[in-house]
Amino acid sequence: MDGKALAARVRQEVAAEAAELGRPIGLATVLVGDDPASHVYVRSKRNACEEAGIDSIHHELGATTSEEDVLALVADLNADGRVTGILVQLPLPDQIDEERVIRAIAPIKDVDGFHPVNAGLLLQGTPTLLPATPAGIMELLATHDVQLQGARAVVVGRSNIVGKPVSLLLLMQHATVTICHSRTRDLVAVCREADVLVAAVGKPDAVTAEMVKPGATVIDVGINRVDGRLVGDVAEDAREVAGLLTPVPGGVGPMTIAELLRNTVKAARYQTGALAFPRL
Ligand code: GUN
């Protein structure tokens, strides 16, 4: 499944929608500290914004920044009319409570979909701003006509960013969903049942050939650096057993960025009233 090609289509669509809106759209990115991977991700997100006609408003803070200062910046961005969406890149340095920062973002500007209001609306089956990686995974599955109704879906990983939200989206499409994690007993046997297997572990070779049912659809969310090379969570030999699968790089990664842009335009439409955000 070619995420790069699909993401290019989505980005074109989003650029057209952004132009149609007839008012400036701005994505504020907040990067705290000097995690090299985070710097790379944020740069990609900012470039994608500019290309789609979305203003990129970037804030970079030092590794020793206090939680108070990050919260003050988020409050400013909430109040700033030029800022349509707010993205605080994770992880944050240890002295900062990530959950508290996420809760400080106005839900209507929460283009990551991480705020408890947006996460809760997704849980209840009325999604608003969806986390970008799960949204991208669902778009890849839909584009390739992967049958989800009644299918066995197994998600390995239970993070708030990927594992939990993608499980809810698969459930909404009437899959029978199992969430696995580091304490799952008999992980191999559980994974081998999957018609759709989502690997969101963050470890190379977390999914091996024996864990894949021949012909299954495998989504590899991993981005791991091994000897200067990017590899996913799915081992090379498992890739041969799969029916459809996403490459790394060029699979889920580009879709995440495309869906972030989609969310930013959606947030703008919530803010103009073109779309109704649920009343709280
Ligand atoms: N860190 C890893 N993935 C993400 C993401 O999707 N959004 C943000 N803000 N931080 C991340």
Boltz pocket constraint, residues with backbone or C-beta under 6 A from the ligand:
constraints:
  - pocket:
      binder: B
      contacts: [[A, 87], [A, 88], [A, 89], [A, 90], [A, 91], [A, 112], [A, 132], [A, 133], [A, 161], [A, 256]]
      max_distance: 6.0
